[in-house]
Amino acid sequence: MAIVTKFIRFDVPLTPEQKAEIAALKNRPIVYDEDCPELTDEELKEFKPVNPHLPRPKRPKTYEKKLA
């Protein structure tokens, strides 16, 4: 399976094709395998910042838009 990367600009409205693609993904299950197993709560708690001494970068505002 190939890795697909998509970039969505928040300052440009989604096209009908993008809305359809996002809606189709909503009902797809998450598939775990030996290369990417599901992590337990204990494993997730072990994650640490790579550079804790550096200030966190400011992220652009994001929002969630409900697709009809």
N, C-alpha and C positions, 0 to 999 in steps of 0.2 A: 504494500500500500504506500502510495506517495504522500509526502507531507504537502499540504496546501496552505499557503499563507494568504490572508486577505487583509487589506487595509481599508478601513472605512473612515472617511473624513466626516467629522461631526458638523462641519459648517456647510455641508452639501446634503440635501435631502436624499434619502434612499430611493433607488430606482425600484420599480415593481419587481424586477428580477431579483434584486437583493432582498427585498421583503419576502419573496417566495422562498428563496434559499434559506433564510433565517428561520422562517416558519417550518420548513421541512426538517431542519436540524433539531427543532424543539422536542420532537418525539423520538429521536434516536437515542438508543441506550449508550451509556459509556461502556466501552469495551476494554477490559484490562487483559494483559497477557504477561508472559514471563519477562519481557523487557520493560513493562510498565505496570507493575502490580498495584493493586489497591493498597493504600497505606492505612495503617491503624491510627487511632487517635494518639497513641504514644509515639509513633514514628513521626507524625505531623508536628508534635510538640518539640521534636529534636531539631527542626529547621532553625537556623540562625542566620542573621544578616551576614553577607560576605564581608562587608566593610562597616562594622558597627560604629567606627570612629568618624565616618564621614556623614555629613548631614544628608537627610533624605531629600531626593530631588522633588521639586514641586511638579505634581502631575496635572495635566489639563483636566478641567472639569468634565466629568462624564455623566451621562444620564441614561436611564433605561426608558425605552419607548415601547409601549405595548402595541404589538402588531395585531391588527384586526383580522 
